[in-house]
Amino acid sequence: MQYVSTRGLAAPQSFSQILLGGLAPDGGLYLPSVYPQISGAELDAWRKLSYADLAFEVLKKFATDIPEQDLRALAHKTYTADVYCNAREGEKAADITPLRVLEEQGGGKLVLQALSNGPTLAFKDMAMQLLGNLFEYTLARQDAELNIFGATSGDTGSAAEYAMRGKKGIRVFMLSPHKKMSAFQTAQMFSLQDPNIFNIAVQGVFDDCQDMVKAVSNDLEFKARQKIGTVNSINWARVVAQVVYYVRGYLSATTSNDQKVSFTVPSGNFGNICAGHIARMMGVPIDRLVAATNENDVLDEFFRTGVYRVRKSSETYHTTSPSMDISKASNFERFVYDLLDRDAGRVRALFRKVETHGGFDLSGAPGSDGDEFRKIAQYGFASGKSVHQDRVNTIRDVHEKYGVTIDTHTADGVKVAREHMTPGTTMIVLETALPAKFNETIREALGRDADRPAGFENIEALPQRFEVMAADVGQVKAFIAAHTGLA
Ligand SMILES: *Cc1c(COP(=O)(O)O)cnc(C)c1O
């Protein structure tokens, strides 16, 4: 299996070659040169597999340059009931991504698929935990080391740290805005005592942190010497790991391959739903893929109008579903590449236009950049938007009707899913976080605190390990160099 860039100007690479990297050298994103297919016979055989065995079956179609017995061992090390132990009452931890039926009417069901039972209580653990094991394995084979450097305002950074803690050959340097994260999120990250994890609290806002990451990325000499890498949402292995739970969700919700299901996905950077698109392209009988956005509705706008318009930071809102607060959707280019029948020249032109004009228009209107909007439905895509009051109402309603407390991101999903239910088709809403992480809004909706999974009761009281630093690139570089020991 070879991987090609959406912009068409990078040499094809193998899975292991792109595993540790981010963007292709031509600025594009990697995708397989053709999508591997899943046959009906395979789907039948996979119905009875454990999550780990299913993950192996899916992964081996993509990671063709990793020996199968090694890949199977990595899948089994990752997807265990011990790692995904935060299942709620009535869920089996061994199911890894258990389904919960909320409602059944006219043969159609509304179902939650729990993706947030991992160590940081959010769906990013699903892929990041595998990435930690894949990185450690690959680095050992190459006798190499890697220093992961990133910025976080919450979920991504903690998922990366929990995936990489204690891993040989890997260090993590994570910037976060000092005193700007919730007490719970701060405690999750800063309570880690592993010597390979470095939390740097920057005296500034998240944008200052991101600017510092960009400055370091642009210093190619420093990057190479310090063996700097990233784990952002465009990483291909993260996308592949996410394909697995769409297959699992489909198989768990159906009894035969004639049945179709739809998914609603709380979306920001388009990484999660992009995996759903790939599962569908591989032949999983998915009817619709519904992108749910919050007030930051770049994606909803595109799927309603065909116009993709990235937002300025002044137009990007801080919301109560903060992990979906994005100004542009970094994985969206992967879908656009397929939508344009893999015409890399046109993808190049469109994303150049994003840089020069802030977006592009595929509506087919006079003067637009194309008319591919007419093909959106063919790819199953639909969308909807949810705002703060919708989240509060949905959390309250789901709690009253079904006795389940959902988090704010999942609430955006349920709100939009309800608008897209069709008779006879099961709608699976991906539950992307547990409510304990976003307690303020739970209090607003329900007048009481969200339950915390066992072990998280006193997390804010644990000793914290972090370094406070000015928003100064020179200082951060010196700190990294001092701790990697690389001259
Ligand atoms: C990251 C995240 C999302 C958005 O996922 P994308 O892959 O960026 O679309 C939604 N909900 C939660 C809780 C997240 O952490």
The ligand as an SDF file (V2000), in Angstrom:
LIG
                    3D

 15 15  0  0  0  0  0  0  0  0999 V2000
  -11.3350   16.7490   19.0260 C   0  0  0  0  0  0  0  0  0  0  0  0
  -12.7470   16.6550   19.4890 C   0  0  0  0  0  0  0  0  0  0  0  0
  -13.8410   16.8160   18.5980 C   0  0  0  0  0  0  0  0  0  0  0  0
  -13.6520   17.1650   17.1340 C   0  0  0  0  0  0  0  0  0  0  0  0
  -13.0730   16.1290   16.4060 O   0  0  0  0  0  0  0  0  0  0  0  0
  -12.4190   16.4240   14.9520 P   0  0  0  0  0  0  0  0  0  0  0  0
  -11.7160   15.1770   14.5950 O   0  0  0  0  0  0  0  0  0  0  0  0
  -11.4700   17.5750   15.1640 O   0  0  0  0  0  0  0  0  0  0  0  0
  -13.5250   16.7670   14.0260 O   0  0  0  0  0  0  0  0  0  0  0  0
  -15.1280   16.6500   19.0990 C   0  0  0  0  0  0  0  0  0  0  0  0
  -15.3470   16.3880   20.4010 N   0  0  0  0  0  0  0  0  0  0  0  0
  -14.3300   16.2480   21.2940 C   0  0  0  0  0  0  0  0  0  0  0  0
  -14.6600   15.9820   22.7210 C   0  0  0  0  0  0  0  0  0  0  0  0
  -12.9920   16.3650   20.8660 C   0  0  0  0  0  0  0  0  0  0  0  0
  -12.0040   16.2270   21.7600 O   0  0  0  0  0  0  0  0  0  0  0  0
  1  2  1  0
  2  3  1  0
  2 14  2  0
  3  4  1  0
  3 10  2  0
  4  5  1  0
  5  6  1  0
  6  7  2  0
  6  8  1  0
  6  9  1  0
 10 11  1  0
 11 12  2  0
 12 13  1  0
 12 14  1  0
 14 15  1  0
M  END
$$$$
